[in-house]
Amino acid sequence: MSSAVKEMPVVWLQGAACTGCSVSVLNAMNPSIKNLLVDEVLPGKHINLRFHPTVMAGSGAPVIEIMEDTSQQKKGAYILIVEGAIPTAKGGIHGVVGERDGKPVTILSRVEELAKDALAVIALGTCAAFGGIPAANPNPTQCLGVGDILQSRGVNTPLINIPGCPPHPDWFVGTVASVLLSGLPRTEDLDEYRRPKAFYGQLIHENCPRRAYYDEEKFAKKLGDPGCLYELGRILVKAGYN
Ligand code: SF4
């Protein structure tokens, strides 16, 4: 990699998650995950993924050291990506990432520590953005989304939510590429849920191939019928198929 290439260090944490968000990103097509990790994402800009629990080859104390060094040495210049919700019950002990002085370190404190000094935090997937499945009732581990954690701890680092279960890889790659190209999104680039409007600004409904049926109020009565599926969806929800 030439010295003219600007590297963006990235630390990726996984909390209460199924790893589906990672799998989705691994399936990215354009650019592919290889291009994303090895090549320049944009001319002169390269992602340096320093820590990812399931993708990195290393393990144990050396990789924890790399993660901790990133926050020490690259203050304000790295991106923290969080996949999965954050357990908060019992001091967060239901989710730990490595040890310090022989004691487990919770992902709750890792997120707080790493988010404080990051350029930006990306909450990837519905679990990280809003709690998702791990936060579903009765939520025994008291999982929360990253935004709630940062807010409760007074961390003001810019947060970008990329929900979806899993999110489409293009939404993630596009957001990272946009940060590399033009810096952090402006307030008006995000919606009320801190999602990039470029990817979340329109409903599927607005570009649905059956949209003309909706406008003409022609609704399908059963699966396989021509027509808009809106009413059929409501019938199925009423029947308990939600
Ligand atoms: Fe898995 Fe969905 Fe949560 Fe991602 S958002 S970690 S795919 S359950």
Boltz pocket constraint, residues with backbone or C-beta under 6 A from the ligand:
constraints:
  - pocket:
      binder: B
      contacts: [[A, 16], [A, 17], [A, 18], [A, 19], [A, 20], [A, 21], [A, 83], [A, 84], [A, 124], [A, 125], [A, 126], [A, 127], [A, 128], [A, 132], [A, 133], [A, 164], [A, 165], [A, 166], [A, 167]]
      max_distance: 6.0
